[in-house]
C-alpha cells in the first residue's frame, strides 16, 4: 500500500481522460469525483475503479463524445437521456439540475436513462447536502443479486442514497447498496486477500460465506434485510424505470457490460418548511444522541469526515498494483 496526494491523483486522472478525448470540463468533473471518492475512503468507487473506466472508454462501452440531454419536463420533474456516456459526469449534471429545480419549486426530480455506472452514489447525496438540500437518489444495476429464495442473479443491488445537510459541513450521508456488500467491496477484499467481516452471500453449496472471491464469481450476494432488501430492490427498479422510461434491471442485463443504467435524483429544499437554525437543531439532537449512545458508534457519513482529514494529512492509500496500472495509461 502506498499513499498518493489528492492533487496528484486528480491531475493524473484528468490527464489520462484528456488523452482519450474527454472534454476538458468533463475531465475536471470526473477527476474530481474519483479523487474525492478516494479521499473519503471509498476506494472501490474511486481510483480502484478508474482502470475499468479507461477500458470501457477504449472499447466503446462508454461514449465520451455525447452530452446528456433533456427529453421531457413537467414542472419540477424532468427526464434526461445519458446516451451511454460517462456515467458519473451525467449523474453529476442531472443532480445539479435537480438542485436548480428544487431552488425554484422547493422540490426537484430528475430521472436519467441510458446512463452508465455513476461510481459512488454518495457523491450526489453530498452534492445536494453541500448546497443545503436533502437528497434522495438511487440507481439500478445489471442483474447481480438473486431475489430472496432464488439462486440466479435476476435483481440489482440497486444503491440507495439519502443525505441531510448540516451547517457545519458534517452532513448525514446514507449510501448503501442493497446487497450486504457491494461488488466494489468484494473486489477490494479479494485484492487485499482478506475475508469479509460478515457473511456476504452464498457459496456454490448454498452455505453462507465470507469469501469475497466466491461471491464475486457466482453472483449470489446476500440482500440487506434478506427478503426486505430483495423487495426494496424491485421497488426501486420499478419506480426508476417508470419515471425515466429507461432500462430495467432485466433490460440492462440483456445489454451486457452494465451499461444503459437508470437513475433518479430527488432534491428537497428543507428551508421551505423550517429555518436553517431549526434544521441544525433537529439534526444535532438526533445525531449527537447516536454519537453519545456508545463509544465507537457513528452516524452514516461521520466516519467519512474522519477518513478525509487523515487522507488529506497523510495522502490517500492506494494498492500499489492499482496505481501502477493507472500510470500505465499515460
N, C-alpha and C positions, 0 to 999 in steps of 0.2 A: 504494500500500500504506500502510495506517495501522496504528497499534498501539493496542490497547484492553486495559485491565486485566482480569485473570481475574474479579475481583468484578463489574465492570460487565457482562461477558458473561453470567456466571451469573445475576445479578439480572434482566437484560433478558430472557433466555430464559425464566426462571421466570415472570416477569410475563406474557409472551406466552402461555405454556402455560395459566396460570390463567385468563386472559381467554377461553380456549377450553375451559373447563370441565374441565381436567385436575385431578385431585385434588391438593391441596397437597403431600402427602407424595410422590406420584409425580412432581410437577413438580420437587420438590427433587432427587430421584434423577436425572431426565433432564437437568435443567440442569447438575448436577454432572458428569455423563458428557460432555456436549457441551463444557463449559468445560475439563475436564481433557484431553479428546482434543485440543483446540486448544492447550492449554498444552504438551502433549507433542510438538507439531509435526505431529499427524495431522489437519490442517485439513480434508482431504477427508471425514473422517467425524466432524467436529466442527461448527463454525459454518457451514462451506460447505454442509453437507447440511441444516441446520436449515430453510431455506425449503421444502424438499421435504416435510419432516415436517409443517409447518404446512399446506401444500397438501393433504396426504393426510388430515389431521385434518378440514379443512374440507369435503373431498369425500366423507368417509365411508370411504375406503380403510382408515384406521386408526380403530378404535373406542376412544375414551378412557374409556368408561364400564364396560368389562369388567375382570374380575380373573382372573389366571392361576389355574388350579385343578388339583388333584391328580386323576388319573384311575385310576392303578393303582400298586401298590407291591409289592416283593418284597425284603425285607431292605434291602440297601444300594443298591438300584436303584429308581427311581421314574419314572413318566411323568406329564407335566403338559401341560395344554392352554392355549394363549395366547389362544384365541378371537378372533384377529385384532386384538389390542390393540396397545399401543405396544411395539414390539419390544425396545428397549433396557431398558425397565423390566422386562418379563417375563424377559428373559435375566439381568438382574442378580439378580432374586429367585430364579431357578432355580439360578444359581451359588451364591447364599447358602445355598440348601437343600442343594446338593451338598456344600458345606463342612460343614454340620451332619451330614450322613450320614457323611462321612469322619472327622469328630471322634468319631463313635460306632463306626464299623466299621473305620476305617483306610482305607477307600476308599468313595467315593460316586459314583453315576452318576445324572444326571437327563437324560432325553430330553424335549424340548419340541417339541410340534407346534402347527400353526396359529398360528405367530407371524409377526411382520413383521420388517423389516430391523433388525438389532441394532446398527447403526452400526459401531464399531471392535471387532473380535473381541478385540484385546489388552486391552480393558477388563476382560474376565472372566478372562483369564490373570493380569493384575495383581491382580484381586480375590482370586484363590486365593493368589498368592505373598505378598501383604501379610498374609495370615492364616497364613503359614508352610507352605503346601501346594503340592505340584506340581499344575499344572493342565493339562488337555488338553481342548480344545473345538473344535468346528467347526460350521459352518452350511452348508446347501445354499443355492442361489440359483435364480433363474429361468434358463432355458437361455440362456447368454450367451457360450458359447465352443464352437467346433467340436471334436468328437472328433478325435484326431490322424488326419490324412489326409483329413478331410472339409472341407466349406465352410460347411455350415449350422450355426448355433449350436444344439446339442442337448444339451450338458452344462453344468454350472455351474463357475465359477471358485471353487468352494467354499473359503472361507478356513479355514485350519488354524492353531491356536494351541497352543504348548507353553511353559509357564512353569515356572521353578525358583526357589524363594525364596533370598535371601541375607540374613543378619542385618543387614548394613549398609544394606539397602534398595535396593541397586543390582541388582535382580532380573534374571535372564535371561528375556527375553520374545521368543520367536519367533512372529511374526504375519505370515502370508503368504497372499495369495490364490493360487490355483493357476494363474492367468494371470501372465505376466511382469510386467504392471502391472494394478492394479485399475482398475475403471471410475472410481473416485474420483480416481485419479492421472491418468487420461486427461483427465478433466474439468478438473482443476487445471491441467495443462499447456496445455490448449486455452484456458482463461480467461486464462492468462498470456501466450499467444501464443508458446510455446516448443515445440520438438521433444522427444520422449522421448530419454533418454540412450543407450538401446539399442533394438534392434528390439523392437516390442511386438505385432506382428501382421502380417496380410497386407492389401494394398490390393485393389482390385477387379480387378487384373490378375494376381493370385496372386504378387505380389512382396512380400518383406518390407519393412516401412516403419516409420519413426519418427514418422509424422504422427498425433497423437492424435485429431484430428477424424475422419479417415478410419476408423480402427479403431473409434472410439466409434459411428460411424454404421453400419458394416457388421457389427459384432459378431464379426469374425474375429480374436479375440485369440490370441496365441501361448501355449500352455500351458508352464509351467515344465518343464524337462527333456523337452520335446517329448512323445513317447509316454508317458513315465513320469508326467508331470503329468496327462495325459489319463486314464491308468489309475487314478491315485490319486483323481482327481475322482469317477470312477464308484464306486470302493470306498467312499469316504466317504458318498456319497449312498445306497448300498445299506445300509450299517450304520445310518445315522441313520433311514432310513425304516423299517427292520425294528424298531428299538428303540422308536420313537415311534408307529408305525402312522399316521404323518403323511403329508404330501405329498412325493413325489419331485420331482426337478428337472422332469421331464416334466409332472407334475400342476401344479406351480407355474406353469409356462408357460401352461397352459390357463386358470388363474385370472386372469392378467394383473396388471400393476402390482406385480410382485414381492411378493405377499402370500402368507400361509399357509406360510411357510418352516418348515423342520425343523432343529433344533439339538440338540447333545449337549454336556453338561458332565460331565467326569470329573475328580474330585479325589482326590489320594492324599496320605496323611499320611506323609512320609518318616521322621519320627521314630519310627515303629513299628518300623523296621528299622535305624536309625542315630541316633546322637546329633546334636544340632544343631551341636555343635562339629566333628564329623567331616564333616557335610554341608558346612559352611562351608569346611573344608579341601579337600574334593573340588572344590567349585565354584571356589575360588580357584586351585587348581592348574591346572585346565583353562582357565579364562577368563583368568587372568593370562598364561598361556603364549601365548594368542591375541593379547593386547594387546602382548606383547613381541616377537611374531614379525615385525612390520614396522610402521613408522611409519604412522599414519593408519588402522590396521585396528581394527575394533570388533566386539565380540560382539553378537549380537542383543539389542536393548534398551538398549545402552550409550549410543548417540548420543541416545536419547530423554531420558536424565537430563541431558545437557548442554544440550539444547534447552529442557528445563523450567526450568533455572536461568536461562538467558538470557531466556526469556519472563517469568519471574517478576520479573526486574530491569527489563526494558525495556518490557514489555507484549507482548501477543500480536499478531503481524502478521496483518492481515485485508485481503483485497481490498476496496477502498472501496465498490465497487458491491454487493458481498455484504452488507456491514454496513448500507448504506443500505436494501437490501431487507428486512433483518431489522427495522430501525427502522420500516419502513413497516407492520409488522404491529401496532404499538402503537395 
